[in-house]
Amino acid sequence: MNQSDTVDAIGLLCPLPVLRVAKRMRSLKSGDAVCVVADDPAAEIDIPNFCREQGHTLVGVTRAGDRITFEIRKS
């Protein structure tokens, strides 16, 4: 993924990471993917819930230190 496919939510607290993801998802076509990088521990709950509620696929979650990266594919 290139940088334009990444939502930088570092330093943002709930609910801002999810709101940023929701905004980006609106501009994507079905099947497109985006990565979200966050450091808010609540994102580990909020982003998977967002994907489930909206029908998007949470492809993967990785953790590196305090950063959590989510790969999401739009439904």
SEZA-411126 format. One record per atom (N, C-alpha, C): chain; residue in one letter; x, z, y; atom name. Coordinates in Angstrom, 3 decimals, padded with zeros to 6 digits. Layout:
% residues N
<atom chaine="A" residu="a" px="X" pz="Z" py="Y" atome="CA"/>
...
//
This chain:
% residues 75
<atom chaine="A" residu="m" px="000.838" pz="000.000" py="-001.182" atome="N"/>
<atom chaine="A" residu="m" px="000.000" pz="000.000" py="000.000" atome="CA"/>
<atom chaine="A" residu="m" px="000.877" pz="000.000" py="001.237" atome="C"/>
<atom chaine="A" residu="n" px="000.418" pz="-000.703" py="002.242" atome="N"/>
<atom chaine="A" residu="n" px="001.184" pz="-000.696" py="003.481" atome="CA"/>
<atom chaine="A" residu="n" px="000.630" pz="000.385" py="004.407" atome="C"/>
<atom chaine="A" residu="q" px="001.287" pz="000.555" py="005.542" atome="N"/>
<atom chaine="A" residu="q" px="000.916" pz="001.629" py="006.450" atome="CA"/>
<atom chaine="A" residu="q" px="-000.501" pz="001.485" py="006.980" atome="C"/>
<atom chaine="A" residu="s" px="-000.998" pz="000.258" py="007.137" atome="N"/>
<atom chaine="A" residu="s" px="-002.355" pz="000.074" py="007.652" atome="CA"/>
<atom chaine="A" residu="s" px="-003.395" pz="000.502" py="006.630" atome="C"/>
<atom chaine="A" residu="d" px="-002.968" pz="000.686" py="005.373" atome="N"/>
<atom chaine="A" residu="d" px="-003.873" pz="001.140" py="004.326" atome="CA"/>
<atom chaine="A" residu="d" px="-003.804" pz="002.649" py="004.149" atome="C"/>
<atom chaine="A" residu="t" px="-003.207" pz="003.340" py="005.113" atome="N"/>
<atom chaine="A" residu="t" px="-003.025" pz="004.780" py="005.020" atome="CA"/>
<atom chaine="A" residu="t" px="-003.731" pz="005.486" py="006.166" atome="C"/>
<atom chaine="A" residu="v" px="-004.464" pz="006.523" py="005.815" atome="N"/>
<atom chaine="A" residu="v" px="-005.094" pz="007.387" py="006.814" atome="CA"/>
<atom chaine="A" residu="v" px="-004.212" pz="008.624" py="006.929" atome="C"/>
<atom chaine="A" residu="d" px="-003.651" pz="008.835" py="008.095" atome="N"/>
<atom chaine="A" residu="d" px="-002.783" pz="009.991" py="008.337" atome="CA"/>
<atom chaine="A" residu="d" px="-003.640" pz="011.137" py="008.858" atome="C"/>
<atom chaine="A" residu="a" px="-003.875" pz="012.121" py="007.997" atome="N"/>
<atom chaine="A" residu="a" px="-004.672" pz="013.279" py="008.386" atome="CA"/>
<atom chaine="A" residu="a" px="-003.810" pz="014.541" py="008.454" atome="C"/>
<atom chaine="A" residu="i" px="-002.495" pz="014.356" py="008.588" atome="N"/>
<atom chaine="A" residu="i" px="-001.585" pz="015.495" py="008.694" atome="CA"/>
<atom chaine="A" residu="i" px="-001.907" pz="016.261" py="009.983" atome="C"/>
<atom chaine="A" residu="g" px="-002.039" pz="017.575" py="009.838" atome="N"/>
<atom chaine="A" residu="g" px="-002.314" pz="018.427" py="010.994" atome="CA"/>
<atom chaine="A" residu="g" px="-003.793" pz="018.554" py="011.328" atome="C"/>
<atom chaine="A" residu="l" px="-004.644" pz="017.803" py="010.634" atome="N"/>
<atom chaine="A" residu="l" px="-006.081" pz="017.883" py="010.890" atome="CA"/>
<atom chaine="A" residu="l" px="-006.732" pz="018.870" py="009.931" atome="C"/>
<atom chaine="A" residu="l" px="-007.657" pz="019.642" py="010.444" atome="N"/>
<atom chaine="A" residu="l" px="-008.365" pz="020.617" py="009.630" atome="CA"/>
<atom chaine="A" residu="l" px="-009.786" pz="020.149" py="009.357" atome="C"/>
<atom chaine="A" residu="c" px="-010.371" pz="020.693" py="008.303" atome="N"/>
<atom chaine="A" residu="c" px="-011.733" pz="020.383" py="007.890" atome="CA"/>
<atom chaine="A" residu="c" px="-012.672" pz="020.475" py="009.086" atome="C"/>
<atom chaine="A" residu="p" px="-013.507" pz="019.510" py="009.295" atome="N"/>
<atom chaine="A" residu="p" px="-013.866" pz="018.361" py="008.471" atome="CA"/>
<atom chaine="A" residu="p" px="-013.180" pz="017.060" py="008.887" atome="C"/>
<atom chaine="A" residu="l" px="-012.180" pz="017.141" py="009.767" atome="N"/>
<atom chaine="A" residu="l" px="-011.586" pz="015.926" py="010.334" atome="CA"/>
<atom chaine="A" residu="l" px="-010.971" pz="014.973" py="009.309" atome="C"/>
<atom chaine="A" residu="p" px="-010.261" pz="015.438" py="008.263" atome="N"/>
<atom chaine="A" residu="p" px="-009.738" pz="014.469" py="007.293" atome="CA"/>
<atom chaine="A" residu="p" px="-010.839" pz="013.613" py="006.664" atome="C"/>
<atom chaine="A" residu="v" px="-011.949" pz="014.241" py="006.283" atome="N"/>
<atom chaine="A" residu="v" px="-013.053" pz="013.485" py="005.682" atome="CA"/>
<atom chaine="A" residu="v" px="-013.675" pz="012.534" py="006.697" atome="C"/>
<atom chaine="A" residu="l" px="-013.816" pz="012.961" py="007.924" atome="N"/>
<atom chaine="A" residu="l" px="-014.390" pz="012.085" py="008.954" atome="CA"/>
<atom chaine="A" residu="l" px="-013.503" pz="010.869" py="009.191" atome="C"/>
<atom chaine="A" residu="r" px="-012.175" pz="011.055" py="009.175" atome="N"/>
<atom chaine="A" residu="r" px="-011.248" pz="009.923" py="009.336" atome="CA"/>
<atom chaine="A" residu="r" px="-011.372" pz="008.949" py="008.166" atome="C"/>
<atom chaine="A" residu="v" px="-011.475" pz="009.500" py="006.951" atome="N"/>
<atom chaine="A" residu="v" px="-011.618" pz="008.653" py="005.763" atome="CA"/>
<atom chaine="A" residu="v" px="-012.922" pz="007.887" py="005.824" atome="C"/>
<atom chaine="A" residu="a" px="-014.002" pz="008.566" py="006.180" atome="N"/>
<atom chaine="A" residu="a" px="-015.319" pz="007.917" py="006.244" atome="CA"/>
<atom chaine="A" residu="a" px="-015.288" pz="006.762" py="007.242" atome="C"/>
<atom chaine="A" residu="k" px="-014.653" pz="006.971" py="008.374" atome="N"/>
<atom chaine="A" residu="k" px="-014.559" pz="005.911" py="009.383" atome="CA"/>
<atom chaine="A" residu="k" px="-013.774" pz="004.712" py="008.843" atome="C"/>
<atom chaine="A" residu="r" px="-012.652" pz="004.964" py="008.174" atome="N"/>
<atom chaine="A" residu="r" px="-011.841" pz="003.877" py="007.632" atome="CA"/>
<atom chaine="A" residu="r" px="-012.599" pz="003.137" py="006.529" atome="C"/>
<atom chaine="A" residu="m" px="-013.318" pz="003.864" py="005.688" atome="N"/>
<atom chaine="A" residu="m" px="-014.037" pz="003.237" py="004.577" atome="CA"/>
<atom chaine="A" residu="m" px="-015.093" pz="002.254" py="005.075" atome="C"/>
<atom chaine="A" residu="r" px="-015.688" pz="002.528" py="006.217" atome="N"/>
<atom chaine="A" residu="r" px="-016.710" pz="001.622" py="006.773" atome="CA"/>
<atom chaine="A" residu="r" px="-016.143" pz="000.234" py="007.062" atome="C"/>
<atom chaine="A" residu="s" px="-014.843" pz="000.164" py="007.372" atome="N"/>
<atom chaine="A" residu="s" px="-014.237" pz="-001.122" py="007.729" atome="CA"/>
<atom chaine="A" residu="s" px="-013.687" pz="-001.872" py="006.509" atome="C"/>
<atom chaine="A" residu="l" px="-013.744" pz="-001.262" py="005.331" atome="N"/>
<atom chaine="A" residu="l" px="-013.206" pz="-001.888" py="004.128" atome="CA"/>
<atom chaine="A" residu="l" px="-014.277" pz="-002.631" py="003.349" atome="C"/>
<atom chaine="A" residu="k" px="-013.818" pz="-003.593" py="002.542" atome="N"/>
<atom chaine="A" residu="k" px="-014.717" pz="-004.295" py="001.628" atome="CA"/>
<atom chaine="A" residu="k" px="-014.708" pz="-003.575" py="000.291" atome="C"/>
<atom chaine="A" residu="s" px="-015.759" pz="-003.799" py="-000.482" atome="N"/>
<atom chaine="A" residu="s" px="-015.836" pz="-003.213" py="-001.821" atome="CA"/>
<atom chaine="A" residu="s" px="-014.608" pz="-003.625" py="-002.628" atome="C"/>
<atom chaine="A" residu="g" px="-013.982" pz="-002.656" py="-003.280" atome="N"/>
<atom chaine="A" residu="g" px="-012.790" pz="-002.919" py="-004.071" atome="CA"/>
<atom chaine="A" residu="g" px="-011.493" pz="-002.657" py="-003.332" atome="C"/>
<atom chaine="A" residu="d" px="-011.542" pz="-002.578" py="-001.991" atome="N"/>
<atom chaine="A" residu="d" px="-010.348" pz="-002.264" py="-001.211" atome="CA"/>
<atom chaine="A" residu="d" px="-009.958" pz="-000.806" py="-001.449" atome="C"/>
<atom chaine="A" residu="a" px="-008.674" pz="-000.513" py="-001.277" atome="N"/>
<atom chaine="A" residu="a" px="-008.183" pz="000.845" py="-001.478" atome="CA"/>
<atom chaine="A" residu="a" px="-007.500" pz="001.361" py="-000.224" atome="C"/>
<atom chaine="A" residu="v" px="-007.502" pz="002.657" py="-000.095" atome="N"/>
<atom chaine="A" residu="v" px="-006.845" pz="003.317" py="001.030" atome="CA"/>
<atom chaine="A" residu="v" px="-006.199" pz="004.599" py="000.509" atome="C"/>
<atom chaine="A" residu="c" px="-005.070" pz="004.974" py="001.113" atome="N"/>
<atom chaine="A" residu="c" px="-004.433" pz="006.256" py="000.820" atome="CA"/>
<atom chaine="A" residu="c" px="-004.688" pz="007.197" py="001.986" atome="C"/>
<atom chaine="A" residu="v" px="-004.904" pz="008.441" py="001.664" atome="N"/>
<atom chaine="A" residu="v" px="-005.114" pz="009.478" py="002.674" atome="CA"/>
<atom chaine="A" residu="v" px="-004.044" pz="010.529" py="002.456" atome="C"/>
<atom chaine="A" residu="v" px="-003.320" pz="010.857" py="003.511" atome="N"/>
<atom chaine="A" residu="v" px="-002.303" pz="011.899" py="003.436" atome="CA"/>
<atom chaine="A" residu="v" px="-002.779" pz="013.054" py="004.306" atome="C"/>
<atom chaine="A" residu="a" px="-002.911" pz="014.224" py="003.693" atome="N"/>
<atom chaine="A" residu="a" px="-003.415" pz="015.399" py="004.394" atome="CA"/>
<atom chaine="A" residu="a" px="-002.579" pz="016.620" py="004.032" atome="C"/>
<atom chaine="A" residu="d" px="-002.655" pz="017.639" py="004.878" atome="N"/>
<atom chaine="A" residu="d" px="-001.990" pz="018.900" py="004.563" atome="CA"/>
<atom chaine="A" residu="d" px="-002.941" pz="020.086" py="004.661" atome="C"/>
<atom chaine="A" residu="d" px="-004.215" pz="019.825" py="004.866" atome="N"/>
<atom chaine="A" residu="d" px="-005.236" pz="020.876" py="004.883" atome="CA"/>
<atom chaine="A" residu="d" px="-005.642" pz="021.168" py="003.439" atome="C"/>
<atom chaine="A" residu="p" px="-005.428" pz="022.397" py="002.953" atome="N"/>
<atom chaine="A" residu="p" px="-005.797" pz="022.707" py="001.567" atome="CA"/>
<atom chaine="A" residu="p" px="-007.265" pz="022.402" py="001.244" atome="C"/>
<atom chaine="A" residu="a" px="-008.141" pz="022.482" py="002.219" atome="N"/>
<atom chaine="A" residu="a" px="-009.559" pz="022.186" py="001.985" atome="CA"/>
<atom chaine="A" residu="a" px="-009.781" pz="020.722" py="001.625" atome="C"/>
<atom chaine="A" residu="a" px="-008.849" pz="019.852" py="001.985" atome="N"/>
<atom chaine="A" residu="a" px="-008.979" pz="018.425" py="001.658" atome="CA"/>
<atom chaine="A" residu="a" px="-009.013" pz="018.204" py="000.158" atome="C"/>
<atom chaine="A" residu="e" px="-008.354" pz="019.074" py="-000.611" atome="N"/>
<atom chaine="A" residu="e" px="-008.350" pz="018.952" py="-002.075" atome="CA"/>
<atom chaine="A" residu="e" px="-009.753" pz="019.094" py="-002.655" atome="C"/>
<atom chaine="A" residu="i" px="-010.629" pz="019.752" py="-001.940" atome="N"/>
<atom chaine="A" residu="i" px="-012.029" pz="019.895" py="-002.352" atome="CA"/>
<atom chaine="A" residu="i" px="-012.886" pz="018.859" py="-001.638" atome="C"/>
<atom chaine="A" residu="d" px="-012.671" pz="018.730" py="-000.336" atome="N"/>
<atom chaine="A" residu="d" px="-013.546" pz="017.897" py="000.498" atome="CA"/>
<atom chaine="A" residu="d" px="-013.460" pz="016.412" py="000.176" atome="C"/>
<atom chaine="A" residu="i" px="-012.268" pz="015.879" py="-000.003" atome="N"/>
<atom chaine="A" residu="i" px="-012.131" pz="014.434" py="-000.219" atome="CA"/>
<atom chaine="A" residu="i" px="-012.678" pz="014.007" py="-001.579" atome="C"/>
<atom chaine="A" residu="p" px="-012.384" pz="014.726" py="-002.674" atome="N"/>
<atom chaine="A" residu="p" px="-013.041" pz="014.359" py="-003.933" atome="CA"/>
<atom chaine="A" residu="p" px="-014.570" pz="014.453" py="-003.855" atome="C"/>
<atom chaine="A" residu="n" px="-015.084" pz="015.468" py="-003.157" atome="N"/>
<atom chaine="A" residu="n" px="-016.539" pz="015.582" py="-002.984" atome="CA"/>
<atom chaine="A" residu="n" px="-017.088" pz="014.404" py="-002.186" atome="C"/>
<atom chaine="A" residu="f" px="-016.384" pz="014.011" py="-001.129" atome="N"/>
<atom chaine="A" residu="f" px="-016.790" pz="012.850" py="-000.338" atome="CA"/>
<atom chaine="A" residu="f" px="-016.872" pz="011.610" py="-001.225" atome="C"/>
<atom chaine="A" residu="c" px="-015.849" pz="011.397" py="-002.043" atome="N"/>
<atom chaine="A" residu="c" px="-015.830" pz="010.222" py="-002.931" atome="CA"/>
<atom chaine="A" residu="c" px="-017.014" pz="010.253" py="-003.892" atome="C"/>
<atom chaine="A" residu="r" px="-017.256" pz="011.400" py="-004.489" atome="N"/>
<atom chaine="A" residu="r" px="-018.368" pz="011.544" py="-005.432" atome="CA"/>
<atom chaine="A" residu="r" px="-019.709" pz="011.266" py="-004.749" atome="C"/>
<atom chaine="A" residu="e" px="-019.905" pz="011.851" py="-003.578" atome="N"/>
<atom chaine="A" residu="e" px="-021.167" pz="011.692" py="-002.850" atome="CA"/>
<atom chaine="A" residu="e" px="-021.383" pz="010.257" py="-002.384" atome="C"/>
<atom chaine="A" residu="q" px="-020.313" pz="009.560" py="-002.009" atome="N"/>
<atom chaine="A" residu="q" px="-020.427" pz="008.204" py="-001.474" atome="CA"/>
<atom chaine="A" residu="q" px="-020.283" pz="007.121" py="-002.545" atome="C"/>
<atom chaine="A" residu="g" px="-019.915" pz="007.520" py="-003.771" atome="N"/>
<atom chaine="A" residu="g" px="-019.780" pz="006.561" py="-004.859" atome="CA"/>
<atom chaine="A" residu="g" px="-018.443" pz="005.839" py="-004.898" atome="C"/>
<atom chaine="A" residu="h" px="-017.460" pz="006.320" py="-004.134" atome="N"/>
<atom chaine="A" residu="h" px="-016.127" pz="005.718" py="-004.154" atome="CA"/>
<atom chaine="A" residu="h" px="-015.334" pz="006.291" py="-005.329" atome="C"/>
<atom chaine="A" residu="t" px="-014.291" pz="005.575" py="-005.751" atome="N"/>
<atom chaine="A" residu="t" px="-013.462" pz="006.012" py="-006.864" atome="CA"/>
<atom chaine="A" residu="t" px="-012.214" pz="006.704" py="-006.345" atome="C"/>
<atom chaine="A" residu="l" px="-012.007" pz="007.939" py="-006.775" atome="N"/>
<atom chaine="A" residu="l" px="-010.773" pz="008.644" py="-006.470" atome="CA"/>
<atom chaine="A" residu="l" px="-009.774" pz="008.242" py="-007.553" atome="C"/>
<atom chaine="A" residu="v" px="-008.880" pz="007.325" py="-007.196" atome="N"/>
<atom chaine="A" residu="v" px="-007.943" pz="006.742" py="-008.163" atome="CA"/>
<atom chaine="A" residu="v" px="-006.876" pz="007.746" py="-008.565" atome="C"/>
<atom chaine="A" residu="g" px="-006.386" pz="008.505" py="-007.601" atome="N"/>
<atom chaine="A" residu="g" px="-005.335" pz="009.463" py="-007.915" atome="CA"/>
<atom chaine="A" residu="g" px="-005.094" pz="010.445" py="-006.794" atome="C"/>
<atom chaine="A" residu="v" px="-004.510" pz="011.573" py="-007.164" atome="N"/>
<atom chaine="A" residu="v" px="-004.138" pz="012.617" py="-006.208" atome="CA"/>
<atom chaine="A" residu="v" px="-002.727" pz="013.063" py="-006.562" atome="C"/>
<atom chaine="A" residu="t" px="-001.851" pz="013.068" py="-005.557" atome="N"/>
<atom chaine="A" residu="t" px="-000.497" pz="013.572" py="-005.777" atome="CA"/>
<atom chaine="A" residu="t" px="-000.178" pz="014.603" py="-004.712" atome="C"/>
<atom chaine="A" residu="r" px="000.677" pz="015.534" py="-005.077" atome="N"/>
<atom chaine="A" residu="r" px="001.063" pz="016.597" py="-004.159" atome="CA"/>
<atom chaine="A" residu="r" px="002.584" pz="016.599" py="-004.032" atome="C"/>
<atom chaine="A" residu="a" px="003.055" pz="016.687" py="-002.802" atome="N"/>
<atom chaine="A" residu="a" px="004.486" pz="016.811" py="-002.518" atome="CA"/>
<atom chaine="A" residu="a" px="004.643" pz="017.877" py="-001.445" atome="C"/>
<atom chaine="A" residu="g" px="005.026" pz="019.063" py="-001.855" atome="N"/>
<atom chaine="A" residu="g" px="005.100" pz="020.173" py="-000.905" atome="CA"/>
<atom chaine="A" residu="g" px="003.707" pz="020.516" py="-000.421" atome="C"/>
<atom chaine="A" residu="d" px="003.526" pz="020.531" py="000.891" atome="N"/>
<atom chaine="A" residu="d" px="002.199" pz="020.851" py="001.431" atome="CA"/>
<atom chaine="A" residu="d" px="001.364" pz="019.592" py="001.690" atome="C"/>
<atom chaine="A" residu="r" px="001.896" pz="018.433" py="001.366" atome="N"/>
<atom chaine="A" residu="r" px="001.166" pz="017.171" py="001.579" atome="CA"/>
<atom chaine="A" residu="r" px="000.440" pz="016.723" py="000.319" atome="C"/>
<atom chaine="A" residu="i" px="-000.793" pz="016.323" py="000.506" atome="N"/>
<atom chaine="A" residu="i" px="-001.621" pz="015.838" py="-000.586" atome="CA"/>
<atom chaine="A" residu="i" px="-001.971" pz="014.391" py="-000.271" atome="C"/>
<atom chaine="A" residu="t" px="-001.735" pz="013.501" py="-001.225" atome="N"/>
<atom chaine="A" residu="t" px="-002.052" pz="012.086" py="-001.041" atome="CA"/>
<atom chaine="A" residu="t" px="-003.165" pz="011.709" py="-002.009" atome="C"/>
<atom chaine="A" residu="f" px="-004.203" pz="011.105" py="-001.456" atome="N"/>
<atom chaine="A" residu="f" px="-005.359" pz="010.654" py="-002.230" atome="CA"/>
<atom chaine="A" residu="f" px="-005.410" pz="009.141" py="-002.184" atome="C"/>
<atom chaine="A" residu="e" px="-005.602" pz="008.501" py="-003.313" atome="N"/>
<atom chaine="A" residu="e" px="-005.844" pz="007.066" py="-003.318" atome="CA"/>
<atom chaine="A" residu="e" px="-007.311" pz="006.870" py="-003.647" atome="C"/>
<atom chaine="A" residu="i" px="-008.005" pz="006.154" py="-002.773" atome="N"/>
<atom chaine="A" residu="i" px="-009.455" pz="005.958" py="-002.895" atome="CA"/>
<atom chaine="A" residu="i" px="-009.761" pz="004.476" py="-002.912" atome="C"/>
<atom chaine="A" residu="r" px="-010.620" pz="004.056" py="-003.838" atome="N"/>
<atom chaine="A" residu="r" px="-011.089" pz="002.666" py="-003.906" atome="CA"/>
<atom chaine="A" residu="r" px="-012.553" pz="002.646" py="-003.502" atome="C"/>
<atom chaine="A" residu="k" px="-012.866" pz="001.767" py="-002.539" atome="N"/>
<atom chaine="A" residu="k" px="-014.246" pz="001.686" py="-002.048" atome="CA"/>
<atom chaine="A" residu="k" px="-015.152" pz="001.068" py="-003.107" atome="C"/>
<atom chaine="A" residu="s" px="-016.346" pz="001.632" py="-003.231" atome="N"/>
<atom chaine="A" residu="s" px="-017.308" pz="001.132" py="-004.216" atome="CA"/>
<atom chaine="A" residu="s" px="-017.943" pz="-000.162" py="-003.743" atome="C"/>
//
